[in-house]
Amino acid sequence: MTDAQLLTLAIAIIVPLSLLLYSNSRITDTKETLRAEIGETKQTLRAEMEALRAETAAGFVRIERAIERLETKLVIHELEHHK
């Protein structure tokens, strides 16, 4: 084989391998970035879920108090009007 043929063969092997390695490193970088963003999103969602749980619990407390007031009023009404 001549030098030109060896050089052509070397280029034909090295260039695709180099591009493959570069592509794999870009894929790895992208994968790491996505994992970091997903981790941040998980933390945000967990915080929002916790806030919603607290709001829901507070809402149930308000509803329970309102029901208790209505029950008290009903008892008073029955005592006053249905002796």
C-alpha positions, 0 to 999 in steps of 0.5 A: 500500500502506498502512503496515500492509500494508508493515509486515506484508510486512516482518515476513513477510520479515524474521522467516523470514530472521532465523530462517534466519540464526540457524539457520545460525549454530547449525549452524555452531557445532555443526559446529565443536564436532563437528570439535573433538570428533572431533579430540580423539577422533582424538588419543586413539585414536592414543595408544591405538593406539600403546600397543597397538602397544607392548604387542603388540611386547612380547608378541611379544618374550616369545613369541620368548624363550619359543620360544628357551627351548623350542628350547634345552631341546629341543636339550638333551633330544635330546643327552641322550636321543637320542645 
